[in-house]
Amino acid sequence: MSSETYRQFDPWRPSPVKEISRQQTAKTYYFNIDHVFYETSGGDKFDRYSIQDNSGDTVAVLAVTDDGLIPLVEQYRVANHRWTLEIPGGHSRDASERPADVAKRKLAEEGGYEAAKITQFTRFLNTPSYSTQHTAIFFASGLTPVARTTIGPETPRSEVRLVTVDDAYQMIVNGTIVDAKTIIAILRLKSGSLNHLND
């Protein structure tokens, strides 16, 4: 291992490229797609497509029952033509809905629980190479079962599976769980870093 000292990482240091122009190519409630043109410090020009998030952070909630089980939602994802196992999550309905409120709503709608305590424990960039989208993940405890609602037309018969953290971890290792927010949340729980979050 090298003993060299490297400079401290600075995510906000000056950009190595300059934006020349931007043209919006699509607009939806959740996001816009922009065609962006750049110039490098050497004078070279290039372009990229960028997704601009419009509705605030995506929100997800890792819930754990009193007996240590995690509700995972079966969802059909049309873009990838496959079923996934995910922690509950989604977007705000409008600008007035706060992330913690989204987490509570999605936990009830998708997971079938209300939580006595809910706390944000991380926030990450989903696909930083072409999107501004972030996901905020909350930890929920003190769960009480409530009636679930339908998720959407693409998932007419969604089910919730209650699994232990060890079983969820094994499903990550064997490739059953492939959703990024769910992987991040379960690995944080497995590491023990959330043990006293809602105490």
QUINOR-V767345 format. One record per helix or strand of 2 or more residues. SS is the DSSP state (@ for helix, = for strand). FROM is the first residue (numbers start at 1). TO is the last residue. Records with the same first field share a line. If there is no record, write none. Layout:
SS->FROM-TO  FROM-TO
//
This chain:
=->17-27  31-40  45-53  58-63  69-77  82-86  88-90  113-125  134-145  160-164
@->99-111  165-173  180-191
//
